[in-house]
Amino acid sequence: MRHEHCERIQPICPLCWINRQSVSVLRLSQVARQDGEDIVEGALLCPERMCQREHPIIDGIPVLLANPASWIENQLPYVLRRRDLTGFTESLIGDIAGAGSALDRERGNNGIYAHAHWAPDSPAYLNVFNAARDLLAVPPQGLWLDIGCSVGRGTFELAAAAGDLAVGVDLNFSMLRLAEEIRRTGRARYARRRVGLAFDFIDDPIPELPAGNVSFWCTDVSSLPFAAANFQGAIALNMIDCVPSPLGLLCEIGRVLKPNSEAILATPFDWATGATEVASWLGGHSQRSPHEGSSLTELRRVLSPDCAAGLDTGLTIEAEADGVKWRLRTFERAVTEYDVYLARLRRKAN
């Protein structure tokens, strides 16, 4: 994170926002380690007298969560994970840890998405991003938000397209750290599963990155730590089916967007109980209902102008595309392929 990014984004305390719906703009209280213009370690402080919560900056990534203790309980191994080991030593440790270990899961998951986003021979992520960009009524400009940014390709693409600051947010610290390393070093370094516990170690240069116009933040996308009407646009690619509250995500997108601005939503509607409880799915169940369980029909209903006021997200669908291919390489002999639906959403003018 850079000083000027914090000043431009004006983050708010998520704890104050959830508990009191008050906007407490955080200030940089401590810089423990800095690398040129980049703040690598430090803290953001809530100035409210009844709060005074400190939010850490770790490896250049601000961590802004209403319940950081719960997050750290699950992500502590990834926060403390070393990134200076040679491929040989990491491979040896991976063999000892075995299949299904935390290291095996992290390397496997990061490798799948890093390959999709950054491998020179993989158009997977760009297929979806380019379709999203083409669906916009006007090219991106101003401050944009990449919701569920994963390992960061979309955030860089937004910054390059808009010529301005793009903010990537995700809850997965390991993926965010990989994205931030790409920003700071210009190289994509990750392990990609070949088969079983055998991984290939990738170290690809990424040229012409708009590194000064990209910022990555660790936060809950269903409770974004940003003031209302702060962003000129947003993308949420393959995200709505991966959060506890899809409706909460839609409401947050509507809240942080400026009036009359655009957002792109992309999803294959791949609902899974590990990410979203069935009761919170938008369709995908109750095949005996009038819409026969159609997720697309339910999403259109939720985002229709005449939807019940209690479900008003502030967003309406303006344009749609469907059947965009999204292919994820899981290992050298396997891929998972999705047909992705995209919608251009418009934030209401008032």
N, C-alpha and C positions, 0 to 999 in steps of 0.2 A: 504494500500500500504506500502511496505517496501523500505528502502533506496536502498538496493541492486537491487530491481526489477526495479526501475527507471533507475539506472545506466546500467542495462543489456538491457532494452528495448529501451532506447534512444528515448523517444517520441519527435515528432517535432510539431511546432506550426501549427495548421490547418489553421489559418488565413493567415499566410505567404505562406503556401503551395498553397492555393487556389488563392490568389491574385497575387503572384509573382513566383510560382513554385520554391520557395527557401526553402532549408532545414535548418530550425532554430531549433537546438536541445534545448529543454527546460531544465532549471535547477531548482532545488528545492530552492525556495527563502525564504520560511517561513514555520516553523512548529509551529502551534498554539496549537496542542494537540497531545500527543503521548501516546501509550499504549504498553510498552515493545519495541519490534522492529517495531511495526505498527504505521505508521503516520495516525492519525485519522482525523485531520484537518490541513490544510495548503494551500500552493499555489505553483504552478509551473510558472516560469516566462520566457517569450520569451526574449532572449538577444538582439534581433535586435533593433537598435536605433529607427527605424521608426515604431516599433510595441509596444514593452514593454507590451504586453497583459499578464495579470495575469489569470491563469486557476486554479480554486479552487479545493481543495481536501476536499470532504464532506463525513463523515462517512467512511473514508478509501478509497473512490472512487475518482480518478482524473476525472474531467469533462473537456474534451478537444473538443471544438466545435468552428467552424468558426463563428457561430451566436448564442452565448450563451443566448442573450436576448430573442430570440424567444423561445428557449428551456425552459428557466426559466418561461416564461409567461404561458406555458402549464403545467409545472411540479412542479411549486412552492408548491402547496398543498402537493405533495408527498415528496418533499425535507424537508418541515417543519413538516411532519407527526411524531407524537410521537409514540415510540415503547415500552414505559414503562407502558402502561395501562394494567390493569388486563383484563382477558376475559370478566368478568362481565361488566366492564365499557365500553369496546369497543362494546359489544353487545347492551348495552343501547343506546350509541351514534348512533350506526348503525340503531336501530329501529327509533330513532328520525329523523335521516337524511333521511331515507326512501329508497324505491326502486329507482334505477337509479341515486342515489347520487354519488359523487366522491368517497366516502368511499365504497359504495356498489360495484362500478365498480372495484376499486382497490382490495378489498378483494376477489371478485369473480374471477377476472383474475389471481391474484397471487395464489389463492387456486387451480385453474385448473392446472397451470403449476408446482406448488410445489408438488402437488399430483403425477403428471406424472413423475417428476424427482426424488422425494425423498421418497414417501410412500413405506414402506417395501413390501406391497402386490401389488404394481403396477409395472409391467415390461415395461410400455409404452415407456419411453424415452430410456431405455437400449436396447429395441428391435431395435430401429433405430441406436443408437450409436454402438452397437455390430456389426450390419450389415455393418456400415461404416468402423469400424476398420478391419473387415474381408475382406473388399474390397481393403484395402491398399496392395501395392506390398511388402512393408517392414514395420515392426512395427514402431510406432512413435519414434523419437529421436530428441534431441535438442529442440529449442524454437518453440512452436506451438501456434496457434491462434484459438480461438473458437469464430466465428463470429455469433452474435445473440445468446449470451450465455444464455439469460433468467435468470433462478434462479441457474444456475451454474453447474449442474451435469456433463455436457460434459467437462468442464474445469478441474474439479477434475479428471475425468477419463483419460484425456489426460496427466495430470501431473503424475498420477500413472503409466500409460503405458510407458511414455517416461523417467520417473525418472528425469525430468528436469522441467523448468519453463513453465507453460501454462498461456496464457493471454486470459481472457474472456472479450468481448466487447459487449455492447448493448446500446440502447438509453433510455430504460425504467429504470429510477433511482430506482423506487420502487422494481423492481425485482432484480436489482443489489445489493441493500442494503440487501435484503434477502439472496442473495448468499454470500455477504461479512460477514454477521452475522454468517452464517453457517461456513465459513472459520475460523472466530475468536473464535466462541463459541463451535463448534462441535455439534450444535443442530439445527434442522429445526423447526422453530416456525412460524406458519401461521394459518389463519382461512380458513376452507374448508366448502363451502356451503352445507348444508343438504337439505333445501328446502326454497324457498322464501328468507326471511331475517334471517332465522335460520342457524347459522354457528356452526361447531364444531371446537374447538381450539386445534390444533395439536402441540405437543412439543416432537419430536422424537430425540433421540441421534443418531448421525451419526459417527460411529467408524472409526478409521484408515484413516482419511483424510490427504492427503499430503499438509497440510495448508501452509507450508513454500514455496511451489512451485506453488502457485496459486496467480494471481493478476487480479482484476476486474477494468475495465475502462469504463467510460460513454462517448460514442462518436458516431458519425454518421458513420455507416458501409460503406456508399457510399463515404466517404472521411476520410479514416483511418489516424490517426496522427502518422504514423510510416514511417521510411525511407524505400526506395526501397530495396528489396532483404534482408529483416531482419529476416524472419521466415523460419524455416525448413519445415513447413507444416501448413495446416489450415483445419478446418471443418466449413461448413455453413449448418446446419441442419434445414430444414423447414424455410428457411429465404428468398430465392430469390423472393418468391411471396408475401413478406411482406414489401418491400422497395419501395420508389418512383422510383428508377432507377435500375432495374435488370441488365442492361448492365453496369451501373456504378459500381455495386457491383462486377461483374465478372472482370472488368478491375482493380479494387482495389485489388482483390485477386491475380491476376497476377502480379501486381506491387510489393506487399510486400513479395512475395515468392522468395526464392533463386532459381536460375536456376536449372532445372531438379528435383525440389521437387514436392511433391504431395499435393493435396487438395481433400476433399470429399464434394460433393454437394448433398443434399437430399431435395426433395420437392414433395408435392402432387399436385402442380400446382393449388392451391386454390386461384385464383386471386380474389381480392376484390377492388372495387373502393375506399374504405376508406383508403387503404394502397398504392395502385398503380393505377394511371390513366390508363384507357383502352389503350391509345396510347402507353404506355410503357410496356404493357404486352408482354411476349414472347409467341405468339399464344393465344389461348383461345378466339379468335374472328375471324371474316371474314371466316366463314365456307364455303364460295364460292371460297376461294383461292385454289391454287394447293395442298396445304397440309391440306386443310379442317379445318383450325384453330387449328391444333395440336400443343400444347405447346412443346411436346417432340421433334417433328420434327424441330421446330424453334430453340430450344436450341441446338440440334445437328448441325444445320446449322451455328449458331453463333460460335460454338466451333470447327468447322471443320478447318483443316489446310488450305484449299483453300478459306476460307471466305474472303470477301473484306477487304483490308488493313485498311480501316477506322473503321472496327469493330473488329480489332485484339485485343483480350484480353491477348494474350500470353499463353493461356491455350488450351489444346486439351483433348478430352475424350479418356481414355485408357481402361476403363472397366465399366460395368454397372450392376445394379441389379434392380429388380422391384418387386412391390407387398408387400413390407415390411409394417407390420401393425403398425399404430400409433393411439392409442386410448386416447382420452381426456375425463375425467370425468367432466361433467359440474355441476351436482348435483346427489343426491343419486339414482335417477331413470333415469338418462340420460347420454349417452356417445356419442361422435362424433368420428367416425372411418374413417381413411384415408388409402389408399394404396399409399405408398411413393416410388418414384423413386430415385435411387442413382447413382451417377457417380463418378468414380475416375478420377480426372483431373491431367494432368502433365504440369508443367511450362516449357516452351520451354528452351532449353539450352542456347539460345542466342537471 
